[in-house]
Amino acid sequence: MSINKDTIKKISKLARISVTNEETDRLEKDLNSILKFVEQLKELNTDKIAPIASVSDQAMTMNKDEIKKINEKEEILKNAPEKNLNYYIVPKV
């Protein structure tokens, strides 16, 4: 698969990005080199390689589930210069 100038123009139009002719030439070269690299990766035999989620063998530490009271509304509203019921009163913008 290769990308040509028409494809780049179509993609830039869909993405609503303005691309000059010089940028189109550069993008064509860059995108084709990326696709060429991806094609090389497809040729690798990965049948006997197990998928991994992380490169580290370190096990995840589990935190104990604890219920904590944080952000209590009375505590938060103590800091309000003005309040009405459970809401801050702020100047209109």
HELIX and SHEET records of a PDB file:
HELIX    1   1 LYS A    5  LEU A   14  1                                  10    
HELIX    2   2 ASN A   21  LYS A   42  1                                  22    
HELIX    3   3 LYS A   73  LEU A   77  1                                   5    
SHEET    1   A 2 LYS A  83  ASN A  84  0                                        
SHEET    2   A 2 TYR A  87  TYR A  88 -1                                        
END                                                                             
